[in-house]
Amino acid sequence: MRFIIVSGTVLLLHLLSSCSDQSKEMADASFANLIPKPVKAERGKSYFRVPADLNIYVVAADTSLLRTAQQLEQLFSPVSKASIQTSGFNQQSAGIHLQLVNDSSFSAEGYELAVSDSSIHLTAHQPAGIFYGLQTLRQLLPPSAEINTTQKNWMIATGAIKDQPLYNMRGAMLDVARHFFGIDDVKRYIDFLAAYKMNVLHLHLSDDQGWRIEIKKWPKLTAIGGSTQVGGGQGGFYTQEQYREIVQYAADRFITVIPEIDMPGHTNAALASYPELNCNPKDTLPRLYTGTEVGFSTFCTTNEAVYGFVDDVLG
């Protein structure tokens, strides 16, 4: 029996050592493969082990900082009972520190992230910098932080990272006019953009194939013009309340939504909905279109009704 116990102990120690080595390898790889590449990243010599009870210190009860702290709290919830602290802060406190500083050498979206074996300090001049530093911290965590595996031994490589964006506008486009995506899909897309520090979402809301935003004075735009999509099948649209929700969800992640309403061309969905926008409303009206080619439609620029429509839509 004594031999079995000793052997079991040795085996357990070997397994724990292997898990620890694997966690360190993942931490090293994460530090070396940050996207986008930071302006400056200096690797330390040790690791921050996420404790069972993690304090997140917010220096100044700024609303956006508290929101970021709550995201950290959720991020670490699989492995730690994290709690947000708005008092009792000092530089030596173990845990994660979020702090805005009055230092104009930071850009509006710049940040510094310092990881030691006992604490993590995230510093910026503006809340956006804190948020982007959080995205870097997410990438420093093991893959299990994103995919909910059972791995519990989270380690973060120590080091110092200083970063700021090269371009003020960094974005991507989502075309919901040709193929409609519901509000949950749009939010998920926004999450991906935020994770890689993009700050603009170009949302393509109308084209020949569909009209996707509610204009209450012109209800047929969505009832008819939003009813289908490329390839046929059911389309869809966003109510004004849903669109506000998308805009706010993006703003909470420091992303600006730029809406695209095509006109005077690429307007078949609108023309099929309202005959008065055509030059000769008595002619055969355009039909709803489910193809992919565009550029064959236009509003009638000599028709005064068109200008009232434009005022209502853009207003």
N, C-alpha and C positions, 0 to 999 in steps of 0.2 A: 504493500500500500504506500509506503513512504516513497518508493521509486516512482510510482504512478503520479503522486502529488507533485513531486519535484519535476518530472517530465512535463506534466500539465502546466506547471508554472513557467517552465522554460518556453514551452510552446506559446503560451499566452503572451509572455514578454516579447517573443519573436514577432507575433502578429501585431502587437501594439507598436513595435518598432517599425514594422513594414508600413503600417498605416500612417505613422508619423512621417516617414520618409516620402511616402506618396503625397501627403499633404504639402510637404515642403517643395517637392518637385512642381506641383500644380501652382503653388504660390509664386515660385520663381518664373514659371512660364507665363503666368498672368501679368507679372510686372514687366516682362520683356515684350509683351505683345499687346500693348494698349492701343485702342483705336478711337479717335485719331491719335497719332503719335504726339506726345506732349512736347512742348518747347524744351523742357529740361526734365530729366528723370535720373536720379542718382540712387542706385540700389544700396541699401544698408547690409548689415551682416547677420541679422537675426529675423525673428518673426513675432508678429502680434497674434497671440492665441485668443480667439474670441471667448470671453468668460461666460459662465453660466448666468451671471447677473451683470448686465452691461448698462452703465450710465451714459446717457447722451446729454451733454451739457449745452444749453443754448444761452449764449451770452447776449442778453437783451431779448426781450419777448417780442421780436418782430414776427408778424403774422406769417410771412413767407418762410422765415427760418423755422418756425414751429411746424409748418407744413412739411418742410424738408426733414425735420427731426422725426416726424410721424412716419415718413417714408422709410427712414433708417430703422425705426422701431419695427416696422412690418418686415423689412428686409432681413433683419437678424432674428426674427421670431422663431424660425425652425430650430435654432441652436442656443438661444439665449433669452432670458426674461429681461428684455430691455425696458428701461424707464427713462423718461425725459426729465431733466433737472434744469430749473430756471434760476436756481440760487445755489450757494455753496461752491461756486466755481473758483478754482485756482489752477494755475498752469501745470501743477504737478498731479492733479487729480487723475486717477486712472479712468479710462473710458474714451469717448469720442467728444471732441469739442468743436462746436460751430461758432464762428466769431466773425463779425463784420468789423473792419478796421478803417479808420479815416486816413487812408494812404492812397494818394492819387497815382502812385506808380503802378497800381493795379489798373488794368482796363476794366470796362463795365462788366465783362464776362470772364475776367481772369481770376485765378485762384492759386493758392498754395496748399499742398497736402503733405503733411509730415507724419510719418508712421514710425513709432518706436515700439519696443517690445511691451510697453505698458499703456500707451495712449495713442490716439490719432487726433491730430489738430488740422482742421480745415478752416482756412482763412481766406477772406475775400473783401473787396471794397463794396460790392453790390450783391443783393440776394441771388442774382443769376449766377454769379461765380460760385456761390455755395452749392447751388443746384448742380452745376456742371462738375464740381469737385465730387459730389455724391455719385455721379455717373462713373467717374474714374474709380472711386472706391468700389462700386459694384463690380467693375471689371477685375479688380484685384482679388475678389472673392473666388472661391472654387466654383466650378460649373454647377455643383449641387445647389448653390444659392439661387439659381435660375430655374432649375428643373425639378426641384423638390425630391431629391433622392434621400436615402437614409443616412448618408454620410454626416457625421456630427462634428468631426474634428476640423473646424475651420481655422485656417491660418492665413495671415496676410503678410506679405513680404515687407520688411521695414525699408524705409528710404524717404527721399524728398522729391516731390514733383511740383514743378511750377509750369503753369500753362495759361495760354490765352489764345483766342482764335485769330487766324490770319485774315479771315474774311468776315465782315460784319453781317452779311446775309448768307445763310447756309440752309438750303432747303431741298424739298422734294415735292413732286406733284402727284396727286391722286385724282384720276379721271373717273368720276362717278356718273358722268353724263352718258358715256357709252355703256358701261356696266355699273349698275347701282350697287353700292355697298352701304349696309345699315350702320346706324350710329355706333354700335359696339365695335364693328370692324374699323371704323374711322378712328375710334379711340385707341384701338390696338395699334394701328398704324402710327398714331401720334406717339404712343409709348416707344415704338422702335426709333422714331426720329429723335426723341428726347434722349434715349440711351446713347446715341452717337453725337449728341451736342448740336443737333440741327435746330434752327430757331424759326423756320418759316415753313408753313404748309400751304402750297398752292392747290386750292380745291376747285376742280373744273366742274362747274355746276350746270352748264347748259351747252348743248350742241345740236346738230341735226337729229341725233338719236334720242335725246331725252332732255327734259327740264326738271331739275331736282330740288328747287327751293320754292317754298310757298310764297306767293304774292297774293295777299288776301283780296285785293281789288280785282285780280285776274285769276279766279280759281281754276279755270279750264287748263291753265298752263301745267298744273300738276295732275289734275283729274284726267286729262287727255294726253298732254305732252309728256307726262311722267309715267305713263302706264306701261311702257315697254322698254326694251333695250336691245343692244346688238345681239343678233341671233334669235330674236323673239323672246317670248316668255315675259313674266311679270317684271316690271321695273320698280319704281318707288320714288320717294322724295322725302325731304326733311321739312317738317313744320318749322315755323319761325322759332318756336320754343326749343325744338331739337337743335336747330342751327345755333342758337344762343348757347345751348349746352356744350356743343362742340367747341365753339369759340372760347368759352370759359375753361373747359378741360385743357385746351391747348395753352391758354394763358397761364394756367397754374403750373405748366411745365415750360414756361418762358418761350412759347411758340406763338407766332403771329399767323393767323389764317388770312391768306389773300384769296378772295373769291374771284372766280372767272365767270362772267356772264358774256357769252359771245354775241356780238351785234356789230354792224348790220348783217354780216354773213353768218353762216353756220346756224341758221335759225329755223330750220324745218319744223322742229317740235313746236315752236311758238306759232308758226304760220299755220300748221295743221290744227292748232287749238283755237285760233281767232282769225276768221276770214278778213276782218277789217284791217289787218296788218299787211295784206297783199295789195298790189297795185289795182287789180281788178277783182274785187271780192266775188263777183258773179261768175268768174271762170271756175273751172274745176279746181277744188282746193288741193293742196299738197296732202299726201297721205303720210301716216306715221311711218318712220323709216327705221329699219333694223340692220342695215348694211354697215360697212366700215368706211367707205369713201365719203369725203365731205367737200364742201366748197361749191355746192350747186345751188344754194339758197341765199336769199337776201331779203331784208325788209324793203318796203317801198319808200324811198327817201322823199318822194314828193307827196306822200300821204300824211296829212297833219295828225291823224290818229296815232301814227307811229311815235311821234314825239311825246304825246301824252303817255303812251305806254312806257317809253324810255324813262320819263320822269318818275312814273310810279314804281318801276322796277328798281332803279338805282336809288330812289329816295327811300 
